[in-house]
Amino acid sequence: MAQTGARLLNLMASAAVYPAAPDGERVAARLQRGWQPTIASGRRARVVRLIDAALILAADHELNTSAFTARCVASVRATPYQVVIAALAALNGLRHG
């Protein structure tokens, strides 16, 4: 389950940036590379820490519609792939916060 979750997280991070980052790179570093490819190397670590903090805060915000949907779907023992699909479907709604 943990390996599948890590694989899904990396896949979602890769979908958010282009070109794809090398395997094994932390999600925050992967996002930073895609969103700010020309940043000075001295500032890169600081931006990666900020993205990490934002990801943690977003993960801790558990009662938005997509997170709640994911929890409900996971509670019926759906596969991790089905959980992500359901959460993405809810995220697509016009009133998602």
C-alpha positions, 0 to 999 in steps of 0.5 A: 500500500505504501509503495502504491501511494508513493508511486501515485504521489510521484505520478501526480507530481510528474503530471504537474510539471514538464519535463518529467523529473528523474525518479527518486527526486522528492516531490517538492523538488520535482515541483520546484524544478517544473515551476521555477526552472531558472531559479538560482541554485542558492535559493532552490533549497529554500523554495523546496522547503516552502513547497514542502510546507505547503504540501504538508498544510494541504495534506492536513486540510482533511475536510475539503470535498476532494479529501473527504471523498477520498477518505469515504472511498478508501473506507470501503477498501477501494484500491488506491487508484480508485481513491485518487480517481474519486478525489480528482473527480470531486476536485473537478467540481465548480464549487471545490474550495 
